Amino acid sequence: MAESQNLASSSKLHLYDAAFYAAVFFMLGIAAASLGLNGYIVLLAAALVAVTLYLVRKNKIFVLLALLLPFGAFYYSFYAVAHEPLVPIGEKVTLEGIVSGEPQERVSGQILTVSLTRPYSGSVEVYLPSYPRFKYGDLLKLTGSVEKNAYAGLSNRMYLPEAKFVESGHGNAFRSFLFEVKDSLTANIDKILPADKSALAKGIIFGERAEFTPEFTNALKRSGTTHIVALSGYNISVIGFVLTGICSFLWGRRRAFWITIVFIVIFVLMTGAEASVVRAAIMGTVLLVAERASRLYSFRNAITLTAAAMLLFNPALLMFNASFELSFAALLGIVILGPLFRKWLRSDINEGTLGWRKNLAETTAAQIGTLPVSFAMFGSFAPLAPLSNMLVLEFIPATMFFGFVAAVLGYISNSLSLAVGWIANILLGYEIFIINLFGARLA
């Protein structure tokens, strides 16, 4: 009797488990198609998974769930065909397009994402010199050769084409306004901070890295702190955790949660509401909400279903978007390994000053979670990253706060802006010291 009850219990599939497996099978199908696996191999894999799970769990629902594996592969293939860009490859061509995102400024030049107009379609990534500068919504005429990207799902590229400005005003008015506000705020930061600290402040607040020296960029990589200037789900979630810890100490956990959510919304608007930032904010917010639920399956399902929902809009993200992969891997690390490290550090009993125990647990778990992805993509990892992150992340929310307030006060009073900027200056100096120490001397 007891054995039959145990068997029935093991075969029962809760709704949240069914949703989790459905999302996983769907994403596995997308991954298989992204890697170019033969359709028959995908079908065979689905059949083997279905049979294995049925034999183990004695539940026919797994047979239906396993069908989502070939469906994911079909969905990716359908998406790739439907979004195949229509543009001549490898020959000199003249085409017109609209700058559809904020230009990325680099020391060596500028990178534009240009959405093509008829008779062509799709988008190209255009690499141009620093001047003349173009902006979001500009209509350009480009003459040059389009190179096909080696990876499916990524934009084709044009290197140093002849670029002529046609007219402006083709972008969304609200996004144009947000970009103008951000440019104005970064200009205010430049007025009150030295060049190196201004560059880091703009990186932390807005994700801009154009003004970083090669040496400092290398120090960020070797110290494992690059994420503090990368607008990813990992970045937003860690900042959210630290901010929640500080606000909980001041106003209690309930208010701290809502203050953090409002902060994330403002953060997205500050950075221009780019698609990548919105995705990162969604993943970071989902993790905060899941943590508030304090149940493992809530963590697991929230992150997995969020990723699956994003892949419905763009399945190419799974295998061809580093920000998505690192964000997802980091959040999984926090979900799976975070409780273990929090237990070792006893952060549930005593979070420490400004929550340093909890922050160390979260960042260590995230670093381990991203290790396979980082090693596969870059061939290296930072062994001292947990320690450097613990020393830096404690002060990132305060740096963002004082840096942003100083930038806003620049519209009102230069003296007030300088006074608040002095605090940000001290914090940024400390963070630069830690990054250089771990990146240049200890790595």
C-alpha positions in Angstrom: 0.0 0.0 0.0 2.8 2.4 1.0 4.7 1.5 -2.2 1.7 2.3 -4.4 1.2 5.6 -2.6 4.9 6.5 -3.2 4.5 5.6 -6.9 1.5 7.7 -7.3 3.2 10.6 -5.5 6.3 10.3 -7.8 4.1 10.2 -11.0 2.1 13.3 -10.0 3.3 16.4 -11.9 2.5 19.7 -10.4 1.6 22.6 -12.7 4.7 24.6 -11.9 6.8 21.5 -12.7 5.0 21.0 -16.0 5.6 24.7 -16.9 9.3 24.3 -16.1 9.8 21.2 -18.2 7.8 22.8 -21.1 10.1 25.8 -21.1 13.3 23.7 -20.8 12.2 21.4 -23.8 11.3 24.5 -25.8 14.7 26.0 -25.2 16.6 22.8 -25.9 14.9 22.6 -29.3 16.0 26.2 -30.0 19.5 25.3 -29.0 19.5 22.2 -31.2 18.4 24.2 -34.3 20.8 27.0 -33.5 23.7 24.5 -33.6 22.4 23.2 -36.9 21.5 19.7 -35.7 19.6 17.6 -38.2 15.8 17.5 -37.7 15.7 13.7 -37.5 18.3 13.8 -34.7 16.1 16.3 -32.8 13.0 14.1 -33.3 15.0 11.0 -32.1 16.3 13.0 -29.1 12.7 14.0 -28.2 11.5 10.4 -28.4 14.3 9.2 -26.2 13.6 11.9 -23.6 9.9 11.2 -23.6 10.4 7.5 -23.1 13.0 7.9 -20.4 10.9 10.4 -18.4 7.8 8.2 -18.8 9.6 5.2 -17.5 11.0 7.1 -14.6 8.0 9.2 -13.6 5.2 7.0 -15.0 3.3 10.1 -16.4 2.1 10.4 -20.0 2.2 14.1 -19.8 6.0 13.9 -20.4 5.3 12.5 -23.9 3.4 15.7 -24.7 6.0 18.0 -23.1 8.8 16.3 -25.0 7.1 17.4 -28.2 8.1 21.0 -27.4 11.7 20.0 -28.2 11.1 19.6 -31.9 8.6 22.5 -31.8 11.4 24.7 -30.4 13.7 23.6 -33.3 10.9 24.3 -35.8 10.2 27.7 -34.2 13.8 28.8 -34.5 14.0 27.7 -38.2 10.7 29.5 -39.0 12.0 32.7 -37.2 15.3 32.6 -39.1 13.6 32.3 -42.5 11.0 35.0 -41.6 13.7 37.4 -40.5 16.3 36.6 -43.1 17.7 40.0 -44.2 17.3 41.0 -47.9 20.5 42.7 -48.9 23.3 41.9 -51.4 26.3 40.2 -49.8 29.9 40.7 -50.8 29.3 43.3 -53.6 29.4 47.1 -53.6 26.0 48.5 -53.1 24.2 51.7 -52.1 21.4 51.5 -49.6 19.5 53.6 -47.2 18.6 53.0 -43.6 17.6 54.5 -40.3 19.8 54.5 -37.2 17.6 52.3 -35.0 19.5 52.4 -31.8 21.8 54.7 -29.8 25.3 54.8 -31.5 28.0 53.0 -29.6 31.0 55.3 -29.3 34.4 53.7 -29.2 38.0 55.0 -29.1 38.4 53.8 -32.6 35.1 55.1 -34.0 31.4 54.6 -33.8 29.1 51.5 -34.3 25.6 52.1 -35.7 22.7 49.7 -36.0 20.9 50.6 -39.2 17.5 49.3 -40.2 17.3 49.2 -44.0 14.6 50.7 -46.1 13.1 49.3 -49.3 13.9 47.7 -51.6 16.1 46.0 -48.9 15.2 44.7 -45.5 16.8 43.7 -42.2 19.5 45.6 -40.4 23.3 46.0 -40.7 25.9 46.9 -38.1 27.9 49.8 -39.5 31.4 50.6 -38.4 32.4 54.2 -39.0 35.1 56.7 -38.0 34.3 58.9 -35.0 33.3 61.9 -37.1 30.9 63.0 -38.4 28.8 61.8 -35.5 25.3 60.3 -36.3 22.4 59.9 -33.9 19.3 57.8 -33.4 16.7 58.4 -36.0 19.1 59.7 -38.7 18.4 58.5 -42.3 21.7 57.6 -43.9 22.8 56.6 -47.4 25.6 54.0 -47.2 27.8 52.9 -50.0 30.0 49.9 -49.5 30.2 46.1 -49.2 27.9 44.1 -46.8 29.6 41.2 -45.1 27.5 38.3 -43.9 27.8 37.6 -40.2 29.2 34.1 -39.5 26.6 33.5 -36.9 22.9 33.1 -37.6 20.7 35.6 -35.9 23.2 38.4 -35.8 23.2 41.5 -38.0 25.3 41.6 -41.1 28.1 44.2 -41.1 29.6 47.1 -43.1 33.1 48.3 -42.4 33.9 51.9 -43.2 31.3 52.5 -45.9 30.8 55.9 -47.4 28.1 57.4 -45.2 26.0 60.4 -46.2 23.5 62.1 -43.9 20.1 62.4 -45.6 17.8 63.7 -42.8 16.9 63.3 -39.2 13.7 62.7 -37.2 12.9 59.1 -38.3 13.1 57.7 -34.8 10.6 57.4 -32.0 10.1 60.8 -30.4 10.1 59.4 -26.8 13.3 57.4 -27.3 14.9 60.4 -28.9 14.0 62.4 -25.9 15.5 59.8 -23.5 18.7 59.7 -25.5 19.0 63.5 -25.4 18.4 63.5 -21.6 21.1 60.9 -21.1 23.6 62.8 -23.3 22.9 65.9 -21.2 23.4 64.0 -17.9 26.7 62.5 -19.1 27.8 66.0 -20.1 27.1 67.2 -16.5 29.1 64.3 -15.1 32.1 65.3 -17.3 31.9 68.8 -15.8 32.3 67.7 -12.1 34.6 64.7 -12.2 38.1 63.9 -13.5 38.3 62.0 -16.8 39.0 58.6 -15.3 36.3 58.8 -12.7 33.8 60.4 -15.1 34.3 57.5 -17.5 33.7 54.9 -14.7 30.6 56.8 -13.4 29.1 56.9 -16.9 29.9 53.2 -17.2 28.2 52.3 -13.9 25.2 54.5 -14.5 24.6 54.2 -18.2 26.7 51.3 -19.4 29.0 53.4 -21.5 32.6 52.3 -22.0 33.8 54.4 -24.9 36.2 56.5 -22.7 37.9 53.5 -20.9 41.6 53.2 -21.5 42.8 49.8 -22.8 44.6 49.3 -19.5 41.5 49.9 -17.4 39.4 47.7 -19.7 41.9 44.9 -19.1 41.9 45.5 -15.4 38.1 45.2 -15.4 38.3 41.8 -17.2 41.1 40.4 -15.0 39.4 41.5 -11.8 36.1 40.0 -12.9 34.3 43.3 -12.4 33.3 44.0 -16.1 29.7 43.4 -15.2 29.5 46.6 -13.2 29.6 48.6 -16.5 27.6 46.0 -18.5 23.8 46.4 -18.5 22.9 42.8 -17.9 20.4 40.9 -15.7 23.3 40.0 -13.5 24.3 43.6 -13.1 20.8 44.8 -12.3 20.0 41.9 -10.0 23.2 42.3 -7.9 22.7 46.1 -7.7 19.1 45.3 -6.7 20.2 42.9 -4.0 22.6 45.4 -2.5 20.1 48.3 -2.7 17.5 46.1 -1.1 19.9 45.3 1.7 20.6 49.0 2.3 17.0 50.1 2.1 15.9 47.2 4.3 18.2 48.5 7.0 16.8 52.0 6.7 13.1 51.4 6.0 12.3 47.7 6.3 12.1 44.9 3.7 8.6 45.7 2.4 9.4 49.3 1.4 12.9 48.3 0.3 11.4 45.9 -2.3 9.2 48.6 -3.9 12.0 51.2 -3.8 14.2 48.8 -5.6 11.6 48.1 -8.3 11.0 51.8 -8.8 14.8 52.3 -9.0 15.1 49.7 -11.8 12.3 51.3 -13.8 14.1 54.7 -13.5 17.4 53.0 -14.4 15.9 51.6 -17.6 14.5 55.0 -18.6 17.8 56.7 -17.8 19.7 54.4 -20.2 17.3 55.0 -23.1 15.1 52.0 -22.7 17.2 49.9 -25.2 15.9 46.4 -25.8 19.0 44.8 -24.2 18.5 46.9 -21.1 14.8 46.1 -20.9 15.6 42.4 -21.1 18.2 42.8 -18.4 15.8 44.7 -16.2 13.1 42.1 -16.6 15.5 39.3 -15.6 16.8 41.2 -12.7 13.3 42.2 -11.5 12.1 38.6 -11.9 14.8 37.4 -9.6 14.0 39.9 -7.0 10.3 39.0 -7.1 11.2 35.3 -7.0 13.5 35.8 -4.0 10.6 37.5 -2.2 8.5 34.4 -2.7 11.3 32.4 -0.9 10.5 29.1 -2.7 13.0 27.3 -4.8 10.5 26.4 -7.5 9.5 30.0 -7.7 13.1 31.0 -8.4 13.5 28.2 -10.9 10.3 28.8 -12.8 10.5 32.6 -12.8 13.9 32.7 -14.5 13.2 29.8 -16.8 9.8 31.0 -18.0 11.1 34.6 -18.4 13.9 33.3 -20.6 11.5 31.2 -22.7 9.2 34.2 -23.1 12.1 36.3 -24.4 13.0 33.6 -26.8 9.5 33.6 -28.2 10.2 37.2 -29.4 13.8 36.4 -30.5 15.0 32.8 -30.4 18.4 33.8 -31.7 19.2 35.3 -28.2 19.9 31.8 -26.7 23.0 31.0 -28.7 24.1 34.3 -30.2 23.7 37.0 -27.5 26.4 37.1 -24.9 24.5 39.4 -22.6 21.5 37.1 -22.5 23.7 34.0 -21.9 25.7 35.6 -19.1 22.6 37.0 -17.4 20.8 33.7 -17.5 23.8 31.7 -16.3 24.5 34.2 -13.5 20.9 34.1 -12.3 20.8 30.3 -12.4 24.0 30.4 -10.3 22.4 32.6 -7.8 19.2 30.4 -7.7 21.0 27.1 -7.4 24.2 27.9 -5.5 23.2 31.0 -3.7 21.4 29.2 -0.8 24.4 27.0 -0.3 26.8 29.9 0.0 24.4 31.9 2.2 24.2 28.9 4.5 28.0 28.6 4.7 28.3 32.3 5.4 25.3 32.3 7.8 23.9 35.4 5.9 20.3 34.3 6.8 21.2 34.8 10.5 23.4 37.9 10.1 23.8 39.6 6.7 26.7 41.7 8.0 27.3 45.5 7.6 25.5 46.7 4.5 24.7 43.0 3.8 28.3 42.0 2.9 27.7 38.3 3.7 24.7 38.1 1.5 26.4 40.0 -1.3 29.5 37.8 -1.2 27.2 34.7 -1.4 25.3 36.1 -4.3 28.3 37.3 -6.3 30.3 34.1 -5.7 27.3 32.0 -6.9 26.9 34.2 -9.9 30.6 34.0 -10.8 30.5 30.2 -10.7 27.3 30.2 -12.7 28.9 32.2 -15.5 32.2 30.4 -15.4 31.3 27.8 -18.2 29.9 30.6 -20.5 32.8 32.9 -19.8 35.4 30.2 -20.4 33.7 29.1 -23.6 33.5 32.6 -24.9 36.7 34.2 -23.7 38.9 31.3 -22.7 39.7 32.7 -19.3 38.2 33.6 -15.9 39.1 35.7 -12.9 39.8 33.5 -9.8 39.7 36.4 -7.4 36.5 37.8 -8.8 34.4 37.0 -5.7 36.7 39.0 -3.4 37.0 41.9 -5.8 33.3 42.0 -6.3 32.6 41.9 -2.6 34.8 44.9 -2.1 33.3 46.9 -5.0 29.6 45.9 -5.1 29.0 47.2 -1.6 29.5 50.8 -2.9 27.9 50.6 -6.4 24.4 51.6 -5.4 25.7 54.6 -3.5 28.0 55.5 -6.4 25.0 55.4 -8.8 22.9 57.4 -6.5 25.4 60.2 -5.8 26.6 60.2 -9.4 23.1 60.6 -10.8 22.0 63.2 -8.2 25.1 65.2 -9.0 24.3 65.0 -12.7 20.7 66.2 -12.1 21.9 69.0 -9.8 24.1 70.3 -12.7 20.9 71.8 -14.2 20.2 73.7 -11.0 23.4 74.7 -9.3 27.1 74.0 -10.2 28.1 74.3 -6.6 25.6 71.7 -5.4 26.5 69.4 -8.2 30.2 69.7 -7.2 29.4 69.1 -3.5 27.5 65.9 -4.2 30.0 64.9 -6.9 32.7 65.1 -4.3 31.2 62.1 -2.5 30.8 60.2 -5.8 34.5 61.2 -6.6 35.7 59.4 -3.4 33.6 56.3 -4.1 34.8 56.1 -7.7 38.4 56.6 -6.6 38.1 53.7 -4.2 36.5 51.5 -6.9 39.2 52.3 -9.4 41.8 51.4 -6.8 40.3 48.0 -6.1 39.8 47.2 -9.8 43.4 48.1 -10.7 44.7 46.3 -7.6 43.0 43.0 -8.5 43.3 43.5 -12.2 46.9 44.5 -12.6 48.7 43.3 -9.5 47.0 40.2 -8.1 45.5 38.6 -11.2 
